[in-house]
Structure formats: C-alpha cells, structure tokens
C-alpha cells in the first residue's frame, strides 16, 4: 500500500519548508510507502524554486498555468491519484499552509483499515478543536449546522475540513460514476470541500472521523477563502441536492444501497450513460 499525500498549493513558499519535513517525519519508522502529489495552482511566488530543494522526496509536481481555484485543483489531484495509484492505496488530502498536522496521518489510516472509505480529521470530535476566535469561529459553527441539517451523513460532524483520508478505490468509483461532475461547483470558493463528501455519500461510501486540532496560528500565507462566494456555493449546492426534478438526491436514488451490496454493479449501472472526463497527467515534474 502506498499513501498519496495530495497538496493543493497557491503561493505557499513560506509553508512548504516547514510542512515537508513534518510529512517525512510522520512516516519515519512506519514502513509505509508514501508519495506527495503537489499541484501548483498558478502561483506567483517562488514555489517552484523552493520545491527544487526537495528533489530527494518522492514528489510529483503538477501545474496549472493560471490560478483556477480550489475546486479545479482538488478535482485534478483526485483524478491524478485515481489514475496512478492502486485501488487499495490511500490518498490523504491536506492544506499546504501547515495548519493540518501530519502527525494525524497514522490515525487516519488506521481508521480506514477498520473498513471505512473516508476518514475526516474533525474539529468537532471530543479532543478536537481549532485556535480561531471571533467571527471566523461563529461562521465555522454556523456552516456546520447548515451542512448537518441539509446533508446528513452518518458519523460525520465536520463537513468543511479538507484534511481527510480516502480509499483510492472509492475515489476511482466516484470519478467513474460522476465524471466531471464529481466536483461540479468548481468555481465557488471552498464549496468543493463539502461537495466531495456529499458525492461520496451518494455513492455509498462509509465515513468515520478522528479528533483533530486545526493550528490556524501556524498559517504563514494569506487566506484564499472568500466567505461570500463559498456561502453562495453552499446555497446553490443545497438547491441542486434537494431539487425534486432531477436533483442529485433523486438522480442517484438507490446508488448507495447498491454500491454497498455490489460495488461493481453500481459502477456499471450508474456510469453506463456517462462519459468519463480524461484524467490529468503529470507534465514531467517530480521524481
């Protein structure tokens, strides 16, 4: 089994020299094979020069020539991992700004090994938390209540934290079934983080959480999140999910039950009339 570390990166020159050693340290003495896939989303800083200093790492460097946003970056990283990893491999997606601590990797992987398809590092589990205050803390809790109300997923409390571990087989099946619409709302801020687990829930994936502390005080780069755009994305996604005439919930009715009973039949039946989007390939960067 190989653990694929998926890093969306935009102007993270200051964070990478701190984060990469933490990633390597988290795998020391575990015997696990690991690889980093970093997608530079049109950065305007010196990120490529900084990455030159990590040539000894198992690293694949992907690039967007212009900044396309988190949604397209996440989509391309998931498709890259699905195309290059083995079905029983694991993908761990985390932010590149050093606010997600790699010491949680092993706990995420162990929880996957219990039979889960997606494991979320949750700020809302006992023992979890975040070092943010004021308006940002209020918005985080308000968004969490909205998501639990409109997108109830068994065993999920933290819908907006992107620090998650995925079974590659589940990602590959989701991309086959949903195609380019696996992440449909690509241009609406951080909406893709929520959409990913909503689509995997429609698929029939099994979820779990581990407690996690978000270290926002470690963040050295500017925030890329525009709250108004992401909020608009949440509203639009709620409508798309619940719309009675061809909404996601009605369109994929029966998929989750079939997938848990017979995943091959589910993929075959629900993707038979959908064309899969071509996967992104590496432009030759990395080792």
Secondary structure, 3 states (H helix, E strand, C coil): CEEEEEEEECCCHHHHHHHHHHHHHHHCCCCCEEEEEEEEECCCCCHHHHHHHHCCCCEEEEEECCCCCHHHHHHHHHHHHHHHCCCCCEEEEEECCCCCCHHHHHHHHHHHCCCCCEEEEECCCCCCEECCCHHHHHHHHHHHHHHHHHCCCCCCCCCCCCCEEEEHHHHHHHHHHHHHHHHCCCCCCCHHHHHHHHHHHHHCCCEEEEECEECHHHCCCCCCCCHHHHHHHHHHHHHHHHCCCCCHHHHCCCHHHHHHHCHHHHHHHHHCCCCCCCCCCCCCCCC
